[in-house]
Amino acid sequence: MSVKQFINRTIELSKKSITCSVNEYNPGAIGDLIESLLIKDNHKKNTSDMHKLELKTKSEDTSNNTLNLTHYSCFAKDKFLRTYNKIKDNLALIHYDSFKNNIKLTRMCIFTKLDRRLFALYLQTHRRHNEVKHNMSFNNLKKCYDSYKLYNLTN
């Protein structure tokens, strides 16, 4: 599937309300569901979700302005390079609203062509116990990519 096909599929999915019982013990459950509905390709851990595109989701309800890009065990090698390669071509960020058991996609931003030098400058690395997380704020994401396009998914 191409990036254009992904965008079209997301626009079509946004026209519907997605029914899902929310798992309060797994904060990533909604994102996992959205990914399963949009991306049919199987991918390996720590690689892009599909060829030349990584998908991230974020609730509109959150006040957190940071996006979790990757999560590794401390034993993983080349963490920076693996994260860069995962998101360097295109990063799709889909925002959603959830109310009771209904999910509605609200907007999508496609970031294109990541600048490696700026990525290294703005990437936040958090180390705890046996894990390493790579995060970045939304504002810094905009600075790191050559371009981005916002799609309003509300009708």
Buried (B, 14 or more C-beta within 10 A) or exposed (E): BEBEEBBEBBEEBBEEEBEBEBEEEEEEBBBEBBBEBBBEEEBEEBEBBBEEBBBBBBBEEEEEEBBBBBBBEEEBEEBBEBBBBBBBBBBBBBBBBBEEEEBBBBBBBBBBEBBEEBBEEBBEEEEEEEEBBBBBBEEBBEEBBEEBEEBEBEE
